[in-house]
Amino acid sequence: MYDWVVLWEWIEIAARWTHVITAIAWIGSSFYFIALDLGLRKTPSLPPLAYGEEWQVHGGGFYHINKYLVAPEMMPEHLTWFKWESYATWLSGFAMLVLVYYLGAEMFLIDPSVMELAVWQAVAISLASLAFGWVAYTTLCKVFVNANQTVLMVALFGVLVGMAWFYTQVFSGRAALLHLGAFTATIMSANVFMVIMPNQRIVVADLKAGRVPDAKYGKIAKQRSTHNNYLTLPVVFLMLSNHYPLVFATEYNWIIASLVFLMGVTIRHWFNTKHARKGNPHWTWGVTVILFLIIAWLSTAPMRVAAGEASLRGEALRLARAEGFGEVVGIVQGRCSMCHAAEPGYEGVYWPPKGVVLETEAQIAHEARRIYLQAGVTHAMPPANLSYMEPEERAAIVRWFRGVGVDDPV
């Protein structure tokens, strides 16, 4: 049994590693081509039908790149397609969704305090929401096809905010933000599979048949590529969010996720403007910092108290002597130590998560900061509240930690 558990763990590791590798490849090529496209220059020496050119230096050599807005006069002998990076990223990401959140639904996907769901119901909601994302997005693109693209992006932002709220009403906080990232990533990958690649195939087929390709196919593909460019950074943030309870396990997690999309827009706007040689919009970094500070404040806003809050770095000895420590020891041993033990007693857990053991008073005092953040300030632990930690118990943890003293060094 243990060998199978180890093997399963390595299957997850392999899937995650594959996902990271392919995501790097996809994001890298996406960012590169957007920057290349924005930096194109029109010169008198351009070949017939060419739209612009760019000279680049890398790896000890020089590259001379020409872009044809529709297509060159004849089909090139060798043509490189950029598609498998996107497909492999989505497929490996979906594999992770199945391995971690579907097969481990009771631990990571379902939170009974949010909504009582059977595993099949939670999985069905997950799958349906991903399909809905693509339908809603592509419908918006068709409705606003002739409108200012800013209007389309605002409409899409409204959908993302709505989905952020929806996910937090049905799933655990960890799963909610992860799903919002998967929702957005599905739109991005479907853009490649359903729009960009088919349009490029039409152009290639016309070229081979001796027909003049319609410029609209390239225009539509460029629109979808630009949308992907602005959605990439928020997706990366949301995929990493499950490691940080101050992001996913707080009362305002859906607002935090929504603001992250705005940060992605401001950051990419700066890069895109620079690549297009249209100036240096420093204001975007100011807005990004303001949004980040708002997010940081929202992460603990419900837990704020008057000035004089205890430091997060109180010494273990003083924490062990602080008022309420005995009560906290009982709470942690009753709600947490079945998993966080040298020999975990919870079914399916064969080693203490992240190596954290919470059996003795000394161990609990040593891990005070983690306990405070993950079970006091946020509801990250226990996962999906499987051991039914009560709000009063979380409040007791907060009182104990903050009661150490107001003069602790930060």
Contacts in CASP RR format, 6 or more apart in sequence:
PFRMAT RR
TARGET T0000
AUTHOR 0000-0000-0000
METHOD contacts of the structure
MODEL  1
MYDWVVLWEWIEIAARWTHVITAIAWIGSSFYFIALDLGLRKTPSLPPLA
YGEEWQVHGGGFYHINKYLVAPEMMPEHLTWFKWESYATWLSGFAMLVLV
YYLGAEMFLIDPSVMELAVWQAVAISLASLAFGWVAYTTLCKVFVNANQT
VLMVALFGVLVGMAWFYTQVFSGRAALLHLGAFTATIMSANVFMVIMPNQ
RIVVADLKAGRVPDAKYGKIAKQRSTHNNYLTLPVVFLMLSNHYPLVFAT
EYNWIIASLVFLMGVTIRHWFNTKHARKGNPHWTWGVTVILFLIIAWLST
APMRVAAGEASLRGEALRLARAEGFGEVVGIVQGRCSMCHAAEPGYEGVY
WPPKGVVLETEAQIAHEARRIYLQAGVTHAMPPANLSYMEPEERAAIVRW
FRGVGVDDPV
2 350 0 8 1.000
5 348 0 8 1.000
5 350 0 8 1.000
11 99 0 8 1.000
12 96 0 8 1.000
12 99 0 8 1.000
12 100 0 8 1.000
15 92 0 8 1.000
15 93 0 8 1.000
15 95 0 8 1.000
15 96 0 8 1.000
15 99 0 8 1.000
16 96 0 8 1.000
18 88 0 8 1.000
18 92 0 8 1.000
18 95 0 8 1.000
19 89 0 8 1.000
19 92 0 8 1.000
19 93 0 8 1.000
19 95 0 8 1.000
19 96 0 8 1.000
22 85 0 8 1.000
22 88 0 8 1.000
22 89 0 8 1.000
22 92 0 8 1.000
23 89 0 8 1.000
23 236 0 8 1.000
25 85 0 8 1.000
25 88 0 8 1.000
25 89 0 8 1.000
26 85 0 8 1.000
26 86 0 8 1.000
26 88 0 8 1.000
26 89 0 8 1.000
27 232 0 8 1.000
27 236 0 8 1.000
29 82 0 8 1.000
29 85 0 8 1.000
30 225 0 8 1.000
30 228 0 8 1.000
30 229 0 8 1.000
30 232 0 8 1.000
31 229 0 8 1.000
31 232 0 8 1.000
31 271 0 8 1.000
33 82 0 8 1.000
33 225 0 8 1.000
34 225 0 8 1.000
34 226 0 8 1.000
34 229 0 8 1.000
34 272 0 8 1.000
34 275 0 8 1.000
35 271 0 8 1.000
35 272 0 8 1.000
35 275 0 8 1.000
36 54 0 8 1.000
36 56 0 8 1.000
36 65 0 8 1.000
36 67 0 8 1.000
37 67 0 8 1.000
37 222 0 8 1.000
38 272 0 8 1.000
38 275 0 8 1.000
38 276 0 8 1.000
39 54 0 8 1.000
39 275 0 8 1.000
39 276 0 8 1.000
39 277 0 8 1.000
40 51 0 8 1.000
40 52 0 8 1.000
40 53 0 8 1.000
40 54 0 8 1.000
40 67 0 8 1.000
41 52 0 8 1.000
41 53 0 8 1.000
41 54 0 8 1.000
42 51 0 8 1.000
42 52 0 8 1.000
42 53 0 8 1.000
43 52 0 8 1.000
43 53 0 8 1.000
45 53 0 8 1.000
46 52 0 8 1.000
46 53 0 8 1.000
46 66 0 8 1.000
47 66 0 8 1.000
47 72 0 8 1.000
48 73 0 8 1.000
49 68 0 8 1.000
49 69 0 8 1.000
49 70 0 8 1.000
49 71 0 8 1.000
49 72 0 8 1.000
49 73 0 8 1.000
50 66 0 8 1.000
50 67 0 8 1.000
50 68 0 8 1.000
50 72 0 8 1.000
51 67 0 8 1.000
51 68 0 8 1.000
51 69 0 8 1.000
52 66 0 8 1.000
52 67 0 8 1.000
53 64 0 8 1.000
53 65 0 8 1.000
53 66 0 8 1.000
53 67 0 8 1.000
54 64 0 8 1.000
54 65 0 8 1.000
54 67 0 8 1.000
55 62 0 8 1.000
55 63 0 8 1.000
55 64 0 8 1.000
55 65 0 8 1.000
56 62 0 8 1.000
56 63 0 8 1.000
56 65 0 8 1.000
57 63 0 8 1.000
69 215 0 8 1.000
69 218 0 8 1.000
70 203 0 8 1.000
70 212 0 8 1.000
70 213 0 8 1.000
70 214 0 8 1.000
70 215 0 8 1.000
70 218 0 8 1.000
71 203 0 8 1.000
71 204 0 8 1.000
71 206 0 8 1.000
71 207 0 8 1.000
71 213 0 8 1.000
72 207 0 8 1.000
74 207 0 8 1.000
75 204 0 8 1.000
75 207 0 8 1.000
75 208 0 8 1.000
79 204 0 8 1.000
81 197 0 8 1.000
81 200 0 8 1.000
83 192 0 8 1.000
83 193 0 8 1.000
83 197 0 8 1.000
86 188 0 8 1.000
86 189 0 8 1.000
86 192 0 8 1.000
86 193 0 8 1.000
87 189 0 8 1.000
87 192 0 8 1.000
87 193 0 8 1.000
89 185 0 8 1.000
89 189 0 8 1.000
90 185 0 8 1.000
90 186 0 8 1.000
90 189 0 8 1.000
93 182 0 8 1.000
93 185 0 8 1.000
94 182 0 8 1.000
97 126 0 8 1.000
97 178 0 8 1.000
97 182 0 8 1.000
100 108 0 8 1.000
101 108 0 8 1.000
101 109 0 8 1.000
101 126 0 8 1.000
101 175 0 8 1.000
101 178 0 8 1.000
102 109 0 8 1.000
102 119 0 8 1.000
102 123 0 8 1.000
102 126 0 8 1.000
105 119 0 8 1.000
105 122 0 8 1.000
105 123 0 8 1.000
106 119 0 8 1.000
106 384 0 8 1.000
106 386 0 8 1.000
107 383 0 8 1.000
107 384 0 8 1.000
107 386 0 8 1.000
108 172 0 8 1.000
108 174 0 8 1.000
108 175 0 8 1.000
108 383 0 8 1.000
108 384 0 8 1.000
109 119 0 8 1.000
109 122 0 8 1.000
109 123 0 8 1.000
109 126 0 8 1.000
109 171 0 8 1.000
109 172 0 8 1.000
109 175 0 8 1.000
109 384 0 8 1.000
110 117 0 8 1.000
110 119 0 8 1.000
110 122 0 8 1.000
110 171 0 8 1.000
110 172 0 8 1.000
110 175 0 8 1.000
110 384 0 8 1.000
111 171 0 8 1.000
111 172 0 8 1.000
111 173 0 8 1.000
111 175 0 8 1.000
111 384 0 8 1.000
111 385 0 8 1.000
112 384 0 8 1.000
112 385 0 8 1.000
113 385 0 8 1.000
114 168 0 8 1.000
114 169 0 8 1.000
114 170 0 8 1.000
114 171 0 8 1.000
114 172 0 8 1.000
114 173 0 8 1.000
115 169 0 8 1.000
115 170 0 8 1.000
115 171 0 8 1.000
117 125 0 8 1.000
117 170 0 8 1.000
122 170 0 8 1.000
122 171 0 8 1.000
125 170 0 8 1.000
125 171 0 8 1.000
126 171 0 8 1.000
126 179 0 8 1.000
129 163 0 8 1.000
129 166 0 8 1.000
129 167 0 8 1.000
129 179 0 8 1.000
129 183 0 8 1.000
130 182 0 8 1.000
130 183 0 8 1.000
130 186 0 8 1.000
133 159 0 8 1.000
133 163 0 8 1.000
133 183 0 8 1.000
133 186 0 8 1.000
133 187 0 8 1.000
134 186 0 8 1.000
134 187 0 8 1.000
134 190 0 8 1.000
134 194 0 8 1.000
136 159 0 8 1.000
137 156 0 8 1.000
137 159 0 8 1.000
137 187 0 8 1.000
137 190 0 8 1.000
138 190 0 8 1.000
138 194 0 8 1.000
138 195 0 8 1.000
140 152 0 8 1.000
140 155 0 8 1.000
140 156 0 8 1.000
140 159 0 8 1.000
141 152 0 8 1.000
141 223 0 8 1.000
141 224 0 8 1.000
144 151 0 8 1.000
144 152 0 8 1.000
144 155 0 8 1.000
149 223 0 8 1.000
149 226 0 8 1.000
153 227 0 8 1.000
153 230 0 8 1.000
153 265 0 8 1.000
156 227 0 8 1.000
157 258 0 8 1.000
157 261 0 8 1.000
157 262 0 8 1.000
160 180 0 8 1.000
160 183 0 8 1.000
160 184 0 8 1.000
160 258 0 8 1.000
160 261 0 8 1.000
161 254 0 8 1.000
161 258 0 8 1.000
163 180 0 8 1.000
163 183 0 8 1.000
164 176 0 8 1.000
164 177 0 8 1.000
164 180 0 8 1.000
164 254 0 8 1.000
164 255 0 8 1.000
164 257 0 8 1.000
164 258 0 8 1.000
165 254 0 8 1.000
167 173 0 8 1.000
167 175 0 8 1.000
167 176 0 8 1.000
167 177 0 8 1.000
167 179 0 8 1.000
167 180 0 8 1.000
167 183 0 8 1.000
167 254 0 8 1.000
168 176 0 8 1.000
168 253 0 8 1.000
168 254 0 8 1.000
170 176 0 8 1.000
171 179 0 8 1.000
172 383 0 8 1.000
172 384 0 8 1.000
173 248 0 8 1.000
173 249 0 8 1.000
173 253 0 8 1.000
173 379 0 8 1.000
174 241 0 8 1.000
174 242 0 8 1.000
174 248 0 8 1.000
174 249 0 8 1.000
174 380 0 8 1.000
174 383 0 8 1.000
176 248 0 8 1.000
176 253 0 8 1.000
176 254 0 8 1.000
176 257 0 8 1.000
177 238 0 8 1.000
177 241 0 8 1.000
177 242 0 8 1.000
177 247 0 8 1.000
177 248 0 8 1.000
177 253 0 8 1.000
177 257 0 8 1.000
178 238 0 8 1.000
178 239 0 8 1.000
178 241 0 8 1.000
178 242 0 8 1.000
178 248 0 8 1.000
180 238 0 8 1.000
180 257 0 8 1.000
181 234 0 8 1.000
181 235 0 8 1.000
181 238 0 8 1.000
181 239 0 8 1.000
184 231 0 8 1.000
184 234 0 8 1.000
184 235 0 8 1.000
184 238 0 8 1.000
185 235 0 8 1.000
185 239 0 8 1.000
187 227 0 8 1.000
187 231 0 8 1.000
188 227 0 8 1.000
188 228 0 8 1.000
188 231 0 8 1.000
188 232 0 8 1.000
188 235 0 8 1.000
191 224 0 8 1.000
191 225 0 8 1.000
191 227 0 8 1.000
191 228 0 8 1.000
192 224 0 8 1.000
192 228 0 8 1.000
195 220 0 8 1.000
195 221 0 8 1.000
195 224 0 8 1.000
196 221 0 8 1.000
196 224 0 8 1.000
196 225 0 8 1.000
199 217 0 8 1.000
199 218 0 8 1.000
199 220 0 8 1.000
199 221 0 8 1.000
200 217 0 8 1.000
200 218 0 8 1.000
200 221 0 8 1.000
202 213 0 8 1.000
202 214 0 8 1.000
202 217 0 8 1.000
203 213 0 8 1.000
203 217 0 8 1.000
203 218 0 8 1.000
206 212 0 8 1.000
206 213 0 8 1.000
206 214 0 8 1.000
207 213 0 8 1.000
229 268 0 8 1.000
229 272 0 8 1.000
230 264 0 8 1.000
230 265 0 8 1.000
230 268 0 8 1.000
231 261 0 8 1.000
232 268 0 8 1.000
233 263 0 8 1.000
233 264 0 8 1.000
233 267 0 8 1.000
233 268 0 8 1.000
234 260 0 8 1.000
234 261 0 8 1.000
234 263 0 8 1.000
234 264 0 8 1.000
237 260 0 8 1.000
237 263 0 8 1.000
238 257 0 8 1.000
238 260 0 8 1.000
241 247 0 8 1.000
241 248 0 8 1.000
241 257 0 8 1.000
242 248 0 8 1.000
245 373 0 8 1.000
245 374 0 8 1.000
245 377 0 8 1.000
245 378 0 8 1.000
245 379 0 8 1.000
245 380 0 8 1.000
245 381 0 8 1.000
246 296 0 8 1.000
246 299 0 8 1.000
246 300 0 8 1.000
246 373 0 8 1.000
246 377 0 8 1.000
246 378 0 8 1.000
247 253 0 8 1.000
247 256 0 8 1.000
247 299 0 8 1.000
248 380 0 8 1.000
249 374 0 8 1.000
249 378 0 8 1.000
249 379 0 8 1.000
249 380 0 8 1.000
250 256 0 8 1.000
250 298 0 8 1.000
250 299 0 8 1.000
250 300 0 8 1.000
250 302 0 8 1.000
250 377 0 8 1.000
250 378 0 8 1.000
251 301 0 8 1.000
251 302 0 8 1.000
252 298 0 8 1.000
252 299 0 8 1.000
252 301 0 8 1.000
252 302 0 8 1.000
255 298 0 8 1.000
256 295 0 8 1.000
256 298 0 8 1.000
256 299 0 8 1.000
259 291 0 8 1.000
259 294 0 8 1.000
259 295 0 8 1.000
259 298 0 8 1.000
260 295 0 8 1.000
262 291 0 8 1.000
263 288 0 8 1.000
263 291 0 8 1.000
263 292 0 8 1.000
264 288 0 8 1.000
266 284 0 8 1.000
266 285 0 8 1.000
266 287 0 8 1.000
266 288 0 8 1.000
266 291 0 8 1.000
267 284 0 8 1.000
267 288 0 8 1.000
269 281 0 8 1.000
269 284 0 8 1.000
270 280 0 8 1.000
270 281 0 8 1.000
270 282 0 8 1.000
270 284 0 8 1.000
270 285 0 8 1.000
273 279 0 8 1.000
273 280 0 8 1.000
273 281 0 8 1.000
274 280 0 8 1.000
300 377 0 8 1.000
303 376 0 8 1.000
303 377 0 8 1.000
303 398 0 8 1.000
305 402 0 8 1.000
308 406 0 8 1.000
309 402 0 8 1.000
309 406 0 8 1.000
310 401 0 8 1.000
310 402 0 8 1.000
310 403 0 8 1.000
310 404 0 8 1.000
310 405 0 8 1.000
310 406 0 8 1.000
310 408 0 8 1.000
311 404 0 8 1.000
311 405 0 8 1.000
311 408 0 8 1.000
311 409 0 8 1.000
311 410 0 8 1.000
312 369 0 8 1.000
312 372 0 8 1.000
312 373 0 8 1.000
312 401 0 8 1.000
312 410 0 8 1.000
313 369 0 8 1.000
313 408 0 8 1.000
313 409 0 8 1.000
313 410 0 8 1.000
314 368 0 8 1.000
314 404 0 8 1.000
314 408 0 8 1.000
316 362 0 8 1.000
316 365 0 8 1.000
316 366 0 8 1.000
316 368 0 8 1.000
317 365 0 8 1.000
318 404 0 8 1.000
319 325 0 8 1.000
319 365 0 8 1.000
319 368 0 8 1.000
319 400 0 8 1.000
319 401 0 8 1.000
319 404 0 8 1.000
320 361 0 8 1.000
320 362 0 8 1.000
320 365 0 8 1.000
322 400 0 8 1.000
322 403 0 8 1.000
322 404 0 8 1.000
323 400 0 8 1.000
323 403 0 8 1.000
324 396 0 8 1.000
324 399 0 8 1.000
324 400 0 8 1.000
325 361 0 8 1.000
325 365 0 8 1.000
325 400 0 8 1.000
326 361 0 8 1.000
327 396 0 8 1.000
327 400 0 8 1.000
328 364 0 8 1.000
328 371 0 8 1.000
328 396 0 8 1.000
328 397 0 8 1.000
328 400 0 8 1.000
329 361 0 8 1.000
329 364 0 8 1.000
331 389 0 8 1.000
331 393 0 8 1.000
331 396 0 8 1.000
331 397 0 8 1.000
332 358 0 8 1.000
332 364 0 8 1.000
332 371 0 8 1.000
332 375 0 8 1.000
332 397 0 8 1.000
333 358 0 8 1.000
333 359 0 8 1.000
333 364 0 8 1.000
334 387 0 8 1.000
335 375 0 8 1.000
335 382 0 8 1.000
335 387 0 8 1.000
335 388 0 8 1.000
335 389 0 8 1.000
335 393 0 8 1.000
336 358 0 8 1.000
336 371 0 8 1.000
336 375 0 8 1.000
336 381 0 8 1.000
336 382 0 8 1.000
336 387 0 8 1.000
337 358 0 8 1.000
337 359 0 8 1.000
338 344 0 8 1.000
338 345 0 8 1.000
338 346 0 8 1.000
338 387 0 8 1.000
339 345 0 8 1.000
339 346 0 8 1.000
339 349 0 8 1.000
339 352 0 8 1.000
339 353 0 8 1.000
339 382 0 8 1.000
340 352 0 8 1.000
340 353 0 8 1.000
340 355 0 8 1.000
340 356 0 8 1.000
340 357 0 8 1.000
340 358 0 8 1.000
340 359 0 8 1.000
341 352 0 8 1.000
341 357 0 8 1.000
341 358 0 8 1.000
341 359 0 8 1.000
342 352 0 8 1.000
342 357 0 8 1.000
342 359 0 8 1.000
344 350 0 8 1.000
344 351 0 8 1.000
344 352 0 8 1.000
356 367 0 8 1.000
356 370 0 8 1.000
357 363 0 8 1.000
358 364 0 8 1.000
358 367 0 8 1.000
358 371 0 8 1.000
364 371 0 8 1.000
368 401 0 8 1.000
371 397 0 8 1.000
371 401 0 8 1.000
372 397 0 8 1.000
372 398 0 8 1.000
372 401 0 8 1.000
373 380 0 8 1.000
374 380 0 8 1.000
374 381 0 8 1.000
375 381 0 8 1.000
375 382 0 8 1.000
375 389 0 8 1.000
375 394 0 8 1.000
375 397 0 8 1.000
376 394 0 8 1.000
376 395 0 8 1.000
376 397 0 8 1.000
376 398 0 8 1.000
376 401 0 8 1.000
377 398 0 8 1.000
379 385 0 8 1.000
379 394 0 8 1.000
382 389 0 8 1.000
END
